[in-house]
Amino acid sequence: SYPQRIKSIISAVKNAVVAVPVTLDEDNIEAVGAATSQADKIRLQVKIPVSSVQMEYLLHMKADKVAGKVAAALSQCRKYTDDVEFAALDATRSDRQFLYDIIKTAIENGATTITVCDGAGNMLPNEFELFIKDLYENVPELSTVVLAVACSDKLSMAAACAMVAVSCGA
């Protein structure tokens, strides 16, 4: 089972953070939280699509319901660790206002790392730079957490986009 695999990995890893993804399901978070109780360093990751197409077709939810579920999941994760990550999958294709709002919600509910993902891989470095600057401008709370990026290499630009993001503060 998933919790047993987590326990096996945790028993072998001593000098690194073990990052474990969770779903929006309370029972899953509880099981993962219990399975990670013996870890020296654990990070629970809530990875959720934030573009309207992926929210509807993968999660079968509208934006407001996703935001509520994310808030609840992050709060529950904080019961098990102070190191909680919110990964906004498909962030570059999401509605910008929704993206700002869900990132703020994630931070308010305990996320210490925010990862924005360019899963489509459609952005050139100058576009990704503007995207990251726009996030910092519209979500001042990002200055209180770690901003991470995940870039697709569809256009062979992932490394360049990641470097631009780092130069902007990610």
Secondary structure, DSSP 8 states (H G I E B T S, - for coil): -HHHHHHHHHHH--SS-EEEEE-S-HHHHHHHHHHTTT-SSEEEEEEEE-SHHHIIIII---HHHHHHHHHHHHHHHTTT-S-EEEEEETGGGS-HHHHHHHHHHHHHTT-SEEEEEE-S----HHHHHHHHHHHHHH-GGGGGSEEEEEE--TTS-HHHHHHHHHHTT-
